Amino acid sequence: MGTVHFEELWEKGELSSDPESTPQEILSELEIKFSILKSIVTTELQGKDRQQAVGTAFGSLLKTLTYLSMKENINVYAALTKSLEE
């Protein structure tokens, strides 16, 4: 995959979401994926193995967040901008 801007990646993630999924189902999936990420971060893994495991789990979490932004029609750029101003 050549150079792709983050916004394009986010939109691609949104389009890959299951149209039948509900926000509640997506939130449950986020809880599970966050727990997985947390368990990886707190393991004894080190070096490239740790970095790869954390990156994979983090990417999976982000992908699921794209599903929620699609379902809830969230302007992610505006939401992040506002959050950074607080």
C-alpha positions as CSV (number, residue, x, y, z in Angstrom):
1,M,0.0,0.0,0.0
2,G,1.7,3.2,-1.1
3,T,1.7,6.4,0.8
4,V,-1.8,7.1,2.2
5,H,-2.8,10.0,4.4
6,F,-4.2,9.2,7.8
7,E,-7.6,10.6,6.9
8,E,-7.8,8.2,4.0
9,L,-6.9,5.3,6.2
10,W,-9.6,6.3,8.7
11,E,-12.2,6.5,6.0
12,K,-11.2,3.1,4.6
13,G,-11.6,1.7,8.1
14,E,-15.0,3.3,8.4
15,L,-16.1,1.7,5.1
16,S,-15.0,-1.7,6.3
17,S,-17.4,-1.7,9.2
18,D,-20.3,-4.0,9.4
19,P,-23.5,-2.0,8.6
20,E,-25.5,-4.3,10.9
21,S,-23.4,-3.7,14.0
22,T,-24.8,-1.5,16.7
23,P,-22.9,1.1,18.7
24,Q,-23.3,-1.1,21.8
25,E,-21.7,-4.1,20.0
26,I,-18.8,-1.8,18.8
27,L,-18.3,-0.6,22.4
28,S,-18.2,-4.2,23.7
29,E,-15.6,-5.0,21.0
30,L,-13.6,-1.9,22.0
31,E,-13.6,-3.1,25.7
32,I,-12.3,-6.5,24.7
33,K,-9.6,-5.0,22.4
34,F,-8.6,-2.5,25.1
35,S,-8.2,-5.3,27.6
36,I,-6.0,-7.2,25.1
37,L,-3.8,-4.1,24.6
38,K,-3.6,-3.6,28.3
39,S,-2.5,-7.2,28.9
40,I,0.2,-6.9,26.2
41,V,1.5,-3.6,27.6
42,T,1.8,-5.1,31.0
43,T,3.7,-8.2,29.9
44,E,7.3,-8.9,30.2
45,L,7.8,-8.8,26.4
46,Q,10.6,-6.5,25.3
47,G,12.1,-5.2,22.2
48,K,10.7,-5.8,18.7
49,D,8.3,-8.6,19.9
50,R,6.7,-6.2,22.3
51,Q,6.6,-3.3,19.8
52,Q,5.0,-5.5,17.2
53,A,2.4,-6.9,19.6
54,V,1.5,-3.5,21.0
55,G,1.3,-2.0,17.5
56,T,-0.9,-4.8,16.2
57,A,-3.3,-4.5,19.2
58,F,-3.3,-0.7,19.0
59,G,-4.1,-0.9,15.2
60,S,-7.0,-3.3,15.9
61,L,-8.4,-0.9,18.5
62,L,-8.1,2.1,16.1
63,K,-9.9,0.1,13.4
64,T,-12.8,-0.6,15.7
65,L,-12.9,3.1,16.7
66,T,-13.4,3.9,13.0
67,Y,-16.5,1.7,13.1
68,L,-17.9,3.8,16.0
69,S,-17.1,7.1,14.3
70,M,-19.0,5.8,11.2
71,K,-22.0,4.7,13.2
72,E,-22.2,7.9,15.3
73,N,-21.2,10.2,12.4
74,I,-18.3,11.7,14.4
75,N,-16.1,14.2,12.8
76,V,-12.9,12.7,14.2
77,Y,-10.7,15.6,13.2
78,A,-13.0,18.1,15.0
79,A,-13.3,15.8,18.1
80,L,-9.5,15.4,18.4
81,T,-8.9,19.1,17.8
82,K,-11.4,20.1,20.5
83,S,-9.9,17.5,22.9
84,L,-6.4,18.8,22.4
85,E,-7.6,22.3,23.2
86,E,-8.9,21.3,26.6
